Amino acid sequence: MLQVQGAQMLQMLEKSLVKSIPESLKVYGTVFHMNHGNPFNLKALVDKWPDFSTVVIRPQEQDMTDDLDHYTNTYQVYSKDPRNAREFLASPDVINWKQHLQIQSSQSGLNEVIQSLAATNSCQVQHSENFLYLASQTAKKLAPSLLDEKNLAPSGGKPKAINQELFKLSSLDVTQSTFLNKFWLFGGNARSQRFIERCIQSFPSFCLLGPEGSLVSWSLMDQTGETRIAGTLPEYRSQGLVSYVVYVQGQAMDKLGFPVYSHTDKSNKAMQRMSDTLHHIPMPCAWNQWHCVPQ
């Protein structure tokens, strides 16, 4: 196991990972933000260097003091040889299997290895597989071959217009994390609120305020650079508000040179339609997460 340290090594890792998009997308997005300030204080581990086979991005040990905090105890994994990644992922110096944790990857091929390791370490594991989308402007820059068969309008996908006198574009404040935590499907607890607070503090966020200045629609970014936790209050839905917020966020991120991507549950038809409208390209691979709980 080797730690990728220093600006030069991390930039080399980023350049190597971009060649394997979309399978490396989740790890690539994380390393990109490590090269732009590393606001979550993450570290990159590889099995060898520079010709690595497997890379794992994880927090520093001193930041993983809460064994029950799977929001913090999150790992991103990419392997050029998923079936033979077991030895590296089995190391306690790479993944702390004694904690509640999440493993995220754009490679479903890692499932067999992770399930086996979870069983070996007496962990209950829940695997979720969702649609992975890459914004067309990001695909054009990072993986143009993904656009070859897409018949997209050259101007790009845009949401329908909103009433800009009624709804004002703004950014989120950390004090609004309690409110957002109530509406996040995977939130609703103190640990998830701390995660939301950290995302708001670390990355650009976007929202719409309603007639009385109250929050009606929002979108954040997580430590992997992914568009996350987007939503709209129930009474304001079906007006295209979240599409507008996600579109504005994507435009702003693209101007900063950030990759723009997201995932959507396979049952969430509304967000799939939004992705189609905004010309987000469905990837041939999936967004995967393994939620592991030691027994």
Phi, psi and chi 1 to 4 in degrees:
 res  aa     phi    psi   chi1   chi2   chi3   chi4
   1 MET       -  133.2  179.2 -163.9   72.3      -
   2 LEU  -130.1  143.0  -62.6  169.2      -      -
   3 GLN   -95.3  130.8 -177.3  172.1  -11.6      -
   4 VAL   -82.2  110.4 -179.6      -      -      -
   5 GLN  -123.9  153.0  -59.7 -175.5   77.9      -
   6 GLY    86.4  152.5      -      -      -      -
   7 ALA   -60.8  -41.9      -      -      -      -
   8 GLN   -65.0  -44.7 -174.2  174.9    6.2      -
   9 MET   -66.3  -41.3  -72.0 -179.2   72.0      -
  10 LEU   -66.0  -35.8  -80.1  169.0      -      -
  11 GLN   -68.3  -37.3  -73.0  165.6    6.8      -
  12 MET   -63.2  -41.1  -72.7  175.9   61.8      -
  13 LEU   -63.7  -43.1  179.2   59.1      -      -
  14 GLU   -60.8  -45.4 -179.0 -177.2  -32.7      -
  15 LYS   -64.5  -33.8  -71.1  179.5  179.8  177.7
  16 SER   -71.2  -41.9  177.9      -      -      -
  17 LEU   -66.9  -33.1  -71.3  165.8      -      -
  18 VAL   -63.3  -24.7   76.5      -      -      -
  19 LYS   -70.2  -18.0  -61.0  173.5 -175.5  176.4
  20 SER  -109.6   11.7  -59.8      -      -      -
  21 ILE   -64.9  135.5  -72.1  175.2      -      -
  22 PRO   -93.2  -10.8   32.8  -37.0      -      -
  23 GLU   -61.5  -28.2  -73.6   79.6    8.8      -
  24 SER   -96.5    7.4   64.4      -      -      -
  25 LEU   -57.2  -46.0 -176.1   55.1      -      -
  26 LYS   -62.4  -41.5 -166.0   70.8  175.4  169.1
  27 VAL   -74.1  -40.6  172.5      -      -      -
  28 TYR   -57.7  -46.8  168.2   80.7      -      -
  29 GLY   -60.3  -37.2      -      -      -      -
  30 THR   -68.7  -46.0  -46.1      -      -      -
  31 VAL   -64.5  -36.3  172.4      -      -      -
  32 PHE   -55.0  -46.4 -179.8   93.5      -      -
  33 HIS   -76.6  -23.2  -72.9  -78.7      -      -
  34 MET   -65.4  -32.8  -69.2  173.8   68.8      -
  35 ASN   -81.2   -3.6  -81.2  -38.0      -      -
  36 HIS  -125.0   55.3  -72.0   77.7      -      -
  37 GLY   104.2  -21.3      -      -      -      -
  38 ASN    47.8   57.3 -163.4   10.0      -      -
  39 PRO   -62.5  -22.2   21.5  -32.3      -      -
  40 PHE   -95.6    4.9  -93.6   52.9      -      -
  41 ASN    55.5   51.2 -168.9   31.4      -      -
  42 LEU   -90.8  165.0  -56.9  174.2      -      -
  43 LYS  -132.8  153.8   65.7  178.4 -178.7  179.3
  44 ALA  -111.5  130.0      -      -      -      -
  45 LEU  -117.9  139.4  -56.3  174.7      -      -
  46 VAL  -130.9  158.2  -67.4      -      -      -
  47 ASP   -77.0  -27.9   52.7   -8.6      -      -
  48 LYS  -160.0  166.7   51.8 -170.2  174.7 -179.8
  49 TRP  -146.3  139.5 -174.4  -98.1      -      -
  50 PRO   -89.8  -11.6   30.3  -34.4      -      -
  51 ASP   -87.1   69.5 -174.5   24.6      -      -
  52 PHE   -74.8  154.8   66.4   87.5      -      -
  53 SER  -104.2  -41.4  176.7      -      -      -
  54 THR  -130.2  138.9  -57.5      -      -      -
  55 VAL  -127.8  138.1   55.1      -      -      -
  56 VAL  -126.1  129.0  172.7      -      -      -
  57 ILE  -105.0  132.2  -46.9  -62.9      -      -
  58 ARG  -151.5  164.0   53.0  162.0  -70.2  169.8
  59 PRO   -69.9  165.7  -17.7   31.0      -      -
  60 GLN   -70.4  151.0  -54.9  -76.8  -11.7      -
  61 GLU   -55.7  -38.8  -77.2   81.7   -0.4      -
  62 GLN   -68.2  -14.8   64.3  -94.4   25.4      -
  63 ASP   -94.8   -3.1  -65.3  -32.1      -      -
  64 MET  -112.6   49.4  -57.3  174.4   76.0      -
  65 THR   -84.5  -18.4   55.6      -      -      -
  66 ASP   -96.9  107.4 -175.2  -11.4      -      -
  67 ASP   -65.8  -16.2  -71.3  -19.1      -      -
  68 LEU   -99.4   -1.9  -56.8  179.6      -      -
  69 ASP   -93.2   83.4 -174.7    3.5      -      -
  70 HIS   -71.9  -15.6   61.9   85.9      -      -
  71 TYR   -66.9  -41.7  -57.9   95.1      -      -
  72 THR   -79.3  -42.3  -62.7      -      -      -
  73 ASN   -79.4   65.9  -53.4  -25.7      -      -
  74 THR  -118.8  135.4  -63.4      -      -      -
  75 TYR  -119.8  140.7  -57.9   77.3      -      -
  76 GLN  -110.9  134.5  -77.1   77.5   41.5      -
  77 VAL  -129.9  136.4  179.6      -      -      -
  78 TYR  -137.1  136.8  167.0   70.0      -      -
  79 SER  -137.3  135.7 -179.2      -      -      -
  80 LYS   -73.1  -16.3  -62.7  174.6 -176.5  176.0
  81 ASP  -139.1   72.6 -172.5    7.9      -      -
  82 PRO   -53.4  -38.3  -24.9   34.1      -      -
  83 ARG   -69.5  -20.9  -65.5 -167.3  175.9 -171.6
  84 ASN  -110.4   23.4  -68.8  -44.9      -      -
  85 ALA   -90.0   -1.7      -      -      -      -
  86 ARG   -58.0  -48.1  179.1 -173.5  172.8   93.0
  87 GLU   -58.8  -43.5 -178.3  179.2   -4.3      -
  88 PHE   -67.6  -45.6 -175.2   59.7      -      -
  89 LEU   -71.6  -19.9  -61.6 -179.1      -      -
  90 ALA   -76.3  -19.2      -      -      -      -
  91 SER   -65.2  129.4  169.1      -      -      -
  92 PRO   -64.7  -18.8   22.6  -32.4      -      -
  93 ASP   -78.2  -13.7  -66.5  -33.8      -      -
  94 VAL   -98.3  -53.2  175.8      -      -      -
  95 ILE  -127.2  128.7  -64.8  177.6      -      -
  96 ASN   -89.6   94.1 -177.2   -4.0      -      -
  97 TRP   -73.7   -2.4  -67.3   96.1      -      -
  98 LYS   -86.0   -6.7  -64.2  179.2 -179.6  179.7
  99 GLN  -104.1  160.1  -66.0 -176.3  -41.3      -
 100 HIS   -67.3  128.7  -69.8 -133.5      -      -
 101 LEU  -150.0  166.0   59.6   91.0      -      -
 102 GLN  -125.7  138.8  -65.5  175.2  157.2      -
 103 ILE  -118.1  129.1  -60.6  172.0      -      -
 104 GLN  -122.0  142.5  -61.6  173.6  -16.0      -
 105 SER  -162.0  155.7  176.6      -      -      -
 106 SER   -93.4   17.2  -46.9      -      -      -
 107 GLN  -122.8  107.1  -66.4  176.9  -71.2      -
 108 SER   -67.3  -20.3  -59.0      -      -      -
 109 GLY   -65.3  -12.1      -      -      -      -
 110 LEU   -82.3   -8.0  -74.1  165.7      -      -
 111 ASN   -58.7  -46.9 -176.4   50.6      -      -
 112 GLU   -60.5  -44.1 -175.1  176.6  -22.5      -
 113 VAL   -65.4  -45.5  166.9      -      -      -
 114 ILE   -67.1  -41.1  -67.4  173.2      -      -
 115 GLN   -60.8  -41.4  -65.6  -81.6    2.8      -
 116 SER   -66.1  -44.7  174.1      -      -      -
 117 LEU   -64.9  -38.8  -74.8  170.4      -      -
 118 ALA   -61.4  -42.5      -      -      -      -
 119 ALA   -65.3  -42.4      -      -      -      -
 120 THR   -60.9  -34.6  -60.2      -      -      -
 121 ASN   -97.4   17.5  -71.8  -81.8      -      -
 122 SER    55.6   45.0  -59.3      -      -      -
 123 CYS  -108.9  138.9  -72.3      -      -      -
 124 GLN   -84.9  131.9 -178.0  179.9   -0.6      -
 125 VAL  -125.6  137.6   58.5      -      -      -
 126 GLN  -119.3  117.3 -178.7  179.3   -0.4      -
 127 HIS  -100.0  127.5  176.3 -145.3      -      -
 128 SER  -119.1  137.2   55.2      -      -      -
 129 GLU  -125.9  121.3 -172.4  178.1   79.8      -
 130 ASN  -127.8  166.2  -59.5  -71.2      -      -
 131 PHE   -69.6  138.7  -68.4  130.3      -      -
 132 LEU  -111.6  130.3  178.8   65.0      -      -
 133 TYR  -121.8  142.4  -70.0   92.4      -      -
 134 LEU  -121.9  128.8 -172.9   63.1      -      -
 135 ALA   -60.0  142.3      -      -      -      -
 136 SER   -60.9  -35.3   55.5      -      -      -
 137 GLN   -68.5  -30.7   66.1  -91.8   27.7      -
 138 THR   -74.2  -42.8  -60.4      -      -      -
 139 ALA   -59.7  -39.1      -      -      -      -
 140 LYS   -59.9  -36.6 -175.2  176.9 -179.3  179.9
 141 LYS   -85.0  -39.5  -72.0 -171.3  -70.7 -173.2
 142 LEU   -99.2  -33.4  -61.1 -178.9      -      -
 143 ALA  -148.8   69.4      -      -      -      -
 144 PRO   -59.7  -23.5   16.6  -28.9      -      -
 145 SER   -63.3  -24.5   62.7      -      -      -
 146 LEU   -69.1  -16.1  -66.0  169.8      -      -
 147 LEU   -97.4   -8.7  -71.4  171.4      -      -
 148 ASP   -55.5  -38.3  -71.0  -12.3      -      -
 149 GLU  -100.5    7.3  -62.8  179.5    2.0      -
 150 LYS   -95.0  130.8  -56.2  -64.9  179.8 -177.7
 151 ASN   -98.0   81.6 -174.5   18.7      -      -
 152 LEU  -106.2  146.2  -59.9  174.9      -      -
 153 ALA   -63.6  136.0      -      -      -      -
 154 PRO   -61.8  -24.5   20.2  -31.5      -      -
 155 SER   -78.7  -11.2   58.7      -      -      -
 156 GLY    87.1  158.9      -      -      -      -
 157 GLY   -76.4  136.0      -      -      -      -
 158 LYS  -129.7  148.0  -65.5 -178.1  179.6 -180.0
 159 PRO   -78.2  166.8   30.9  -34.9      -      -
 160 LYS   -70.5  155.9   66.4 -179.6 -178.6 -178.7
 161 ALA   -66.2  148.5      -      -      -      -
 162 ILE  -115.3  165.4   65.0  168.1      -      -
 163 ASN   -77.9   98.7 -173.8  -24.6      -      -
 164 GLN   -76.4   -8.5  -64.8 -169.9   28.4      -
 165 GLU   -82.3  -29.3  -68.1 -173.1    4.1      -
 166 LEU   -86.4  -36.0 -163.2   61.1      -      -
 167 PHE  -119.3  126.7  -59.4  109.0      -      -
 168 LYS  -108.4  129.3  -57.6  -63.4 -177.9 -176.4
 169 LEU   -73.4  136.9 -174.4   66.8      -      -
 170 SER  -151.7 -176.8 -175.4      -      -      -
 171 SER  -115.0  158.5   58.0      -      -      -
 172 LEU   -80.2  150.5  -69.5  163.5      -      -
 173 ASP  -111.3  146.8 -175.1   89.6      -      -
 174 VAL   -58.7  -25.7   71.4      -      -      -
 175 THR   -67.2  -15.9   59.3      -      -      -
 176 GLN   -87.7    1.6  -65.6  166.6  -47.1      -
 177 SER   -63.5  -35.5   60.4      -      -      -
 178 THR   -61.4  -42.3  -56.4      -      -      -
 179 PHE   -63.8  -48.2 -178.5   85.6      -      -
 180 LEU   -63.7  -37.0  -62.6 -178.4      -      -
 181 ASN   -61.6  -29.1 -167.4   34.3      -      -
 182 LYS   -70.0  -28.6  -66.1  177.1 -177.7  177.5
 183 PHE  -100.8  -11.0  -71.4   92.8      -      -
 184 TRP   -76.4  125.0 -172.5   25.8      -      -
 185 LEU   -55.6  -34.2  179.8   61.7      -      -
 186 PHE  -101.8   13.7  -57.2  103.5      -      -
 187 GLY  -108.8 -143.1      -      -      -      -
 188 GLY    90.0   13.7      -      -      -      -
 189 ASN  -139.6  172.5   59.1   74.9      -      -
 190 ALA   -65.4  -36.2      -      -      -      -
 191 ARG   -69.6  -40.3  -66.6 -179.3  176.4   90.9
 192 SER   -66.9  -33.9   60.0      -      -      -
 193 GLN   -65.8  -40.1 -177.5  169.8  -34.6      -
 194 ARG   -63.2  -36.9  -74.4 -162.9  -62.3  -90.2
 195 PHE   -64.0  -45.2  174.7   72.8      -      -
 196 ILE   -62.1  -43.3  -68.0  171.6      -      -
 197 GLU   -57.7  -43.5  -71.4  173.4   -2.7      -
 198 ARG   -65.9  -39.0 -161.4  172.3 -179.2 -171.6
 199 CYS   -63.2  -43.2  -70.4      -      -      -
 200 ILE   -64.4  -40.8  -66.8  173.8      -      -
 201 GLN   -71.0  -28.8  -68.8  168.3  -25.8      -
 202 SER   -96.8  -27.2  -57.9      -      -      -
 203 PHE  -132.9  158.5  -58.5  107.0      -      -
 204 PRO   -61.6  141.7  -21.0   32.5      -      -
 205 SER  -134.1  160.0   60.1      -      -      -
 206 PHE  -139.2  146.6  -64.3   81.1      -      -
 207 CYS  -156.7  167.1   66.5      -      -      -
 208 LEU  -116.6  134.7  -72.4  173.2      -      -
 209 LEU  -102.6  138.8  -56.7  177.9      -      -
 210 GLY   -82.3 -169.7      -      -      -      -
 211 PRO   -55.6  -33.1  -24.2   33.2      -      -
 212 GLU  -102.5   17.3  -61.4  177.1    0.7      -
 213 GLY    78.9   12.2      -      -      -      -
 214 SER   -89.7  152.2   57.6      -      -      -
 215 LEU   -70.8  126.6 -170.3   60.9      -      -
 216 VAL  -121.5  -25.7  -61.0      -      -      -
 217 SER  -153.4  148.7 -169.3      -      -      -
 218 TRP  -158.6  162.7   55.6   86.8      -      -
 219 SER  -156.9  136.5 -177.5      -      -      -
 220 LEU  -119.8 -177.7  -71.7   74.3      -      -
 221 MET  -134.6  141.6 -147.4  166.5   72.2      -
 222 ASP  -103.1 -173.0   70.7    7.3      -      -
 223 GLN   -68.2  -12.7   74.0  -87.0   27.6      -
 224 THR   -94.8    2.6   71.8      -      -      -
 225 GLY    81.0    6.4      -      -      -      -
 226 GLU   -82.7  143.0 -177.4 -179.3   -9.7      -
 227 THR   -67.1  122.0  -57.3      -      -      -
 228 ARG  -138.2  164.1  -66.0  -69.5  -58.4  -85.3
 229 ILE    55.6   29.4  -42.3  178.1      -      -
 230 ALA   -73.6  146.5      -      -      -      -
 231 GLY  -173.6  171.2      -      -      -      -
 232 THR  -139.9  142.3  -59.6      -      -      -
 233 LEU   -57.2  140.7  -76.7 -179.6      -      -
 234 PRO   -51.2  -40.6  -27.9   34.6      -      -
 235 GLU   -72.4   -9.0   58.3  -92.8   34.4      -
 236 TYR  -113.4    8.8  -73.2   96.2      -      -
 237 ARG   -75.6  167.7  -70.4  173.3 -174.6  166.3
 238 SER    67.6   23.4  -59.3      -      -      -
 239 GLN  -116.9    5.0  -61.1 -176.6   51.3      -
 240 GLY    77.1   17.5      -      -      -      -
 241 LEU   -70.4  -46.6  -60.0 -174.8      -      -
 242 VAL   -67.9  -32.1   73.6      -      -      -
 243 SER   -61.4  -40.8  -63.0      -      -      -
 244 TYR   -64.8  -46.0 -178.9   84.3      -      -
 245 VAL   -63.1  -45.9  173.5      -      -      -
 246 VAL   -64.7  -37.5  169.6      -      -      -
 247 TYR   -63.4  -48.4  172.4   77.5      -      -
 248 VAL   -62.0  -41.8  171.0      -      -      -
 249 GLN   -60.6  -45.8  178.7 -180.0    8.8      -
 250 GLY   -61.3  -40.8      -      -      -      -
 251 GLN   -63.4  -43.1  -65.6  -65.6  -57.4      -
 252 ALA   -66.6  -42.7      -      -      -      -
 253 MET   -65.1  -39.4  -65.1  -59.4   96.3      -
 254 ASP   -63.2  -39.1 -174.4   56.1      -      -
 255 LYS   -64.0  -29.7  -74.0 -178.2  179.6  178.1
 256 LEU   -82.7   -4.8  -68.2  171.4      -      -
 257 GLY    85.4    8.0      -      -      -      -
 258 PHE   -78.5  143.6  -67.9  179.0      -      -
 259 PRO   -68.0  142.8   24.3  -32.5      -      -
 260 VAL  -117.5  114.9 -179.9      -      -      -
 261 TYR  -153.6  166.9   71.6  105.3      -      -
 262 SER  -161.9  171.7   62.1      -      -      -
 263 HIS  -130.4  157.7   77.1  -86.4      -      -
 264 THR  -140.5  135.5  -60.6      -      -      -
 265 ASP   -58.1  142.8 -170.5  -80.9      -      -
 266 LYS   -64.7  -18.9  -68.8 -178.5  177.4  179.7
 267 SER   -94.7   -6.0   64.8      -      -      -
 268 ASN   -89.6   82.8 -166.4  -22.9      -      -
 269 LYS   -66.0  -34.1  -58.1  -58.9 -177.8 -176.9
 270 ALA   -63.0  -45.3      -      -      -      -
 271 MET   -72.1  -28.2  -67.1  -57.1  -77.5      -
 272 GLN   -66.1  -41.0  -68.4  167.3   34.4      -
 273 ARG   -64.1  -39.7  -73.1 -166.3  -63.5  -89.4
 274 MET   -60.5  -44.5 -178.0 -158.6   76.1      -
 275 SER   -61.3  -40.1  -65.0      -      -      -
 276 ASP   -63.3  -43.8  -69.7  -20.1      -      -
 277 THR   -60.3  -39.9  -62.3      -      -      -
 278 LEU   -87.4    7.3  -62.5 -177.9      -      -
 279 HIS    59.7   39.4  -70.9  177.2      -      -
 280 HIS   -81.3  129.9  -67.4  174.5      -      -
 281 ILE   -89.2  122.3  -48.7  -59.6      -      -
 282 PRO   -67.5  131.5   22.1  -29.9      -      -
 283 MET   -85.1  152.0  -65.2  -68.1   96.5      -
 284 PRO   -70.8  -14.5   23.1  -32.9      -      -
 285 CYS  -108.0  171.1   57.1      -      -      -
 286 ALA  -107.3  163.4      -      -      -      -
 287 TRP   -90.7  123.3 -176.6   98.4      -      -
 288 ASN  -120.4  144.2  -65.5  -89.1      -      -
 289 GLN  -140.6  135.3  180.0  168.5  -83.3      -
 290 TRP  -115.5  114.1  -66.2  -94.1      -      -
 291 HIS   -96.4  112.7 -176.0 -173.5      -      -
 292 CYS  -111.3  132.0  -57.7      -      -      -
 293 VAL  -128.3  116.4  177.2      -      -      -
 294 PRO   -66.5  141.4   20.7  -29.4      -      -
 295 GLN   -95.7      -  -59.6  -59.4  -64.2      -
